Amino acid sequence: MTPCEEWTSKGVLAAIKQIDADMPDRSLAFVLGAGASVTSGIPAGMTLATGWLKEMHGRHCLDGQALEAWVASGQPSIDGLTIENIAQYYPQIFEKCFGNDPDSGFAALEQLMERAEPYLGYSLLAEIIDKTRHKVVVTTNFDNLVADALSIHNRKPPLIVGHESLAGFARPRLRRPLVAKIHRDLMLHPKNDAQGVGCLAQGWADALKQLFQNFTPLFIGYGGNDGSLMGFLNNLPQGAILGRPIWCKRKDTVLSETVQTFLEIHRGVVCTIEGFDEFMFPLMQTLVPDFDLAGHCNGVEQLGKQRAEKLRQQAEQIQQAHAGNGLEANESHLKQDMTDTLKNDFNWWTWEMRAQGEKDPDKRDAIYRKALAALPSNAELAGTYAIFLKDIRKDYDTAERFHKKALELAPNDGRHAGNYAVFLYGIRKDYDGAERFYKKALELAPDHSTHTGNYAVFLNEIRKDYDGAEQFYKKALELDPNDANRTGNYAIFLCNIRKDYNGAERLYKKALELAPNDANHTGNYCQFLLAQGEQARGKELLKRAFSLNPSGFALQLELWFCCLAHFPAEYPQAEQKIRTLLAEGARSNGGDFRDNIARAEADGHPNIPLLRELADAISETTQHAA
């Protein structure tokens, strides 16, 4: 047999670079075997087969022979099996070991693979799949490491074809990455016995013929020891594969005759590599030259933090929504359920949820103080206590002290910088300082949707930089399209600044769909509808907003203003309610009532000067008729 043409890894990478740069009609298909998953915690076929062989030896060797002697004597009745070629007989060994109870074999594999996590090589592969046109993976493995790696990095999920009956979906032209599991998915009765591994299902044969006519295969971690894929490859006529197949092997691996035959027929090349993970580094540099490993790792860290923060926010939102719905029995039940899940006193969020679940400000304050005594160096607790002191206690000096403490404890956490920016903007009216910390927050956490949206509000209301504000409103919604607060804020901007009433209404409705029990979004949409002359719908939402027990003074002012502007006869107490709230220091930050005043005037309101006077006082700006 003619020796296979062998290239250096440098030569292979140069060829791949040329394909990627000069041949846009050609893409790579990664063909992965068990060797690619070893560092991710899944033993190679050789290791698994050896373990099963030892298990059978322990069961059936009655005369005390050593394993080598037992196999040499013809046990466990597998023709051709020797200690040296165990890997080639993986399916036969599995069948012998679990033939009478194959589910126990699948259960053992499930336990192994459930504990596995994508190692660095899979992380790099996920980045290549996401950033390039090389998006096809064909594998004999049952694991989900490719999909897991894509998920960890928040990349587009792949189409996973894990059964031959679905092979028709493995088409060459796809809108998303493809993972073709030719021995089936672990949960779909994987093919692990001699018959299943020895023959490729017809559905896969048809699908792979099409794939390899459009993709150049790059084999990594695949030994070619199965009869199914390897048999299929050897039966392909010359010219059936696009380009020259590239077969990567470790230096201690000897290629089987079937592999060498395949490479000879299809003019393939062999490349010796140190391992899957080691090879993926230079391959990444070749295909994604601007890849930054440190940034890649930071992205994973930030994504994990954002997901954890989002889960916490969702739990807090549920808790707060039920606390304000007036359903005392349900609230008590929910509160107890949530409290029962908070057991770890060394976790800051345990204390935070306990505090959030307490209505009484004094008791909540006591919980925070107890928490800070237990965890004095926890930045998150310091930061959330600062927000409580600002919003509930109105103890601004102490709040600022704790904001600064959070920043000292976690100087590289953008959340604390962003929260301090909100404090400087809303309480101290230190706009230059606020902008400095907004920018710091976005530098530290550029993908944080809340601080992005808060900066948009700042640019809109303080700097009057409407184009800049809209850019950040849009970015915030790109980062989190299901954020009700950011959606509602952009709706207000479109209404008040852009006068895009259709766009504003669409977003007002979406905000309410995302948070149907939120008094602020209900009140904002109510104000919009009343300004547009939608009296019936507006009144319905006005009543609902009041029924949701709005706790914020700003929202109460806005709702009573709507009563006074649009239904003065029905709400004769509205003016006095507004003046009482104003006397208590309540204000509506950035409230714009010009459209409502114009509508009231058009509808014949008896006292437009009074509306303008109160609107100016509520928002601390001059609001003449539009």
Number of C-alpha atoms within 10 A of each C-alpha: 7 7 9 17 13 16 16 13 18 12 12 19 19 14 12 21 16 13 17 19 10 10 11 10 10 17 21 23 22 22 22 22 22 20 22 23 26 19 19 19 15 21 18 18 21 17 15 18 22 17 13 20 23 15 12 18 21 12 10 13 15 8 7 11 12 11 17 13 13 17 18 14 12 13 19 19 12 13 10 11 20 18 14 8 11 19 21 21 21 25 23 24 27 19 18 18 22 17 14 9 10 17 12 13 16 19 13 11 18 16 10 14 20 12 10 20 18 21 18 17 23 24 23 24 23 26 20 21 23 20 14 12 17 21 23 25 22 23 24 23 23 24 24 18 21 22 21 20 23 23 15 16 19 15 17 14 16 22 17 20 20 21 22 21 13 14 22 13 15 24 13 17 8 12 9 15 22 25 23 29 25 27 26 22 20 20 13 12 15 21 22 22 19 19 14 16 23 19 18 20 19 12 16 24 20 13 19 25 16 16 22 20 16 21 23 23 26 18 22 25 21 20 23 20 22 22 20 22 24 20 18 17 24 18 12 16 11 12 12 16 23 17 20 15 22 24 26 25 22 16 11 9 9 11 17 12 11 16 20 21 19 22 22 17 15 20 17 21 19 21 20 17 18 13 19 23 21 12 17 19 15 15 21 18 16 18 20 15 10 9 16 11 11 8 10 14 13 12 17 14 13 17 17 15 12 16 11 12 12 12 12 15 12 12 14 16 15 14 18 17 18 18 20 18 15 13 10 12 9 13 19 14 11 17 20 12 11 15 14 9 9 15 10 10 12 11 15 18 17 16 25 21 18 17 22 20 21 15 11 11 15 11 12 20 18 13 19 22 17 13 25 18 10 15 18 13 15 17 24 21 23 27 26 21 26 28 23 19 20 20 14 11 15 13 14 17 12 15 24 21 14 22 26 20 19 27 22 13 17 17 15 15 18 23 24 27 29 28 25 27 30 23 22 19 20 15 13 14 13 13 17 12 14 24 21 13 23 27 19 20 25 19 13 18 21 15 19 22 23 19 26 27 27 23 27 30 24 21 19 21 16 14 14 13 14 17 12 14 24 20 13 23 25 18 18 25 20 13 16 16 13 15 19 22 20 26 27 25 22 27 30 24 21 19 20 18 13 14 12 14 16 12 14 24 19 13 22 25 18 19 26 21 14 15 20 14 19 24 25 24 28 25 25 22 26 26 26 23 20 24 22 15 16 13 15 11 13 23 19 11 22 24 15 17 24 17 14 18 14 17 12 14 17 20 22 24 27 24 24 23 25 27 23 24 30 26 17 18 11 10 14 12 13 21 19 11 16 25 16 13 17 18 10 10 11 20 22 19 13 14 21 22 28 19 20 24 26 19 20 23 17 10 12 11 17 12 13 16 11 13 25 19 14 20 25 17 18 27 20 14 14 15 20 17 14 10
